[in-house]
C-alpha cells in the first residue's frame, strides 16, 4: 500500500474499503490522497520546527531578562 493511501486510511479508518476502491479507480482521488499526504507531512515538519523555535525564543527571552537585571544591578552599583 502506498504511503499516501496509508495516510488517508489512518485518518479515515472507518471508510477503509471505500477509500481503497476510490484509490484504485480514480486518478483524481489518488491526486487528492497525495496532496493530503504531502500536506500532513509538511505540517508535521513545521510543527516540529516551530516547537524548536519556540523553545529557543523562550530561552533567549529568559537570557534577555537575566541580562537586563544584571545590567540594572551594575548601573545601580555605579550610581551609588
C-alpha positions as CSV (number, residue, x, y, z in Angstrom):
1,X,0.0,0.0,0.0
2,X,1.4,3.4,-0.9
3,X,2.2,5.9,1.8
4,X,-0.5,8.4,0.7
5,X,-3.1,5.7,0.8
6,X,-2.0,4.5,4.3
7,X,-2.1,8.1,5.5
8,X,-5.7,8.6,4.3
9,X,-6.8,5.2,5.7
10,X,-5.3,6.0,9.1
11,X,-7.2,9.3,9.2
12,X,-10.5,7.8,7.9
13,X,-10.2,4.2,9.2
14,X,-14.0,3.6,9.2
15,X,-14.0,4.2,5.4
16,X,-11.1,2.0,4.6
17,X,-12.7,-0.1,1.9
18,X,-14.4,2.8,0.1
19,X,-11.0,4.7,0.2
20,X,-9.2,1.7,-1.3
21,X,-11.7,1.3,-4.1
22,X,-11.6,5.0,-4.9
23,X,-7.8,5.0,-4.9
24,X,-7.8,2.1,-7.4
25,X,-10.4,3.6,-9.7
26,X,-9.9,7.4,-9.6
27,X,-6.8,9.3,-10.6
28,X,-8.4,12.4,-9.1
29,X,-8.8,10.7,-5.8
30,X,-5.1,9.4,-5.9
31,X,-4.1,13.0,-6.5
32,X,-6.2,14.2,-3.6
33,X,-4.5,11.5,-1.4
34,X,-1.0,12.5,-2.5
35,X,-1.8,16.2,-1.8
36,X,-3.2,15.3,1.7
37,X,-0.2,13.1,2.4
38,X,2.3,15.9,1.5
39,X,0.2,18.4,3.5
40,X,0.3,16.2,6.6
41,X,4.0,15.5,6.4
42,X,4.8,19.2,5.8
43,X,2.6,20.3,8.7
44,X,4.4,17.7,11.0
45,X,7.8,19.1,10.0
46,X,6.7,22.7,10.5
47,X,5.2,21.9,13.9
48,X,8.4,20.2,15.0
49,X,10.4,23.2,13.7
50,X,8.2,25.6,15.4
51,X,8.5,23.7,18.7
52,X,12.2,24.0,18.5
53,X,12.0,27.7,17.6
54,X,9.5,28.3,20.5
55,X,11.9,26.7,22.9
56,X,14.8,28.8,21.7
57,X,12.7,32.0,21.9
58,X,11.8,31.2,25.4
59,X,15.4,30.5,26.3
60,X,16.6,33.8,24.7
61,X,13.7,35.7,26.4
62,X,14.9,34.4,29.8
63,X,18.5,35.2,28.9
64,X,17.4,38.8,28.0
65,X,15.6,39.1,31.3
66,X,18.7,38.0,33.2
67,X,21.0,40.3,31.3
68,X,18.7,43.3,31.8
69,X,18.6,42.5,35.5
70,X,22.4,42.3,35.7
71,X,22.7,45.5,33.7
72,X,20.4,47.3,36.1
73,X,22.3,45.9,39.1
74,X,25.6,47.1,37.6
75,X,24.2,50.6,36.8
76,X,22.7,50.9,40.3
77,X,26.1,50.0,41.9
78,X,27.9,52.6,39.9
79,X,25.4,55.4,40.7
80,X,25.5,54.9,44.4
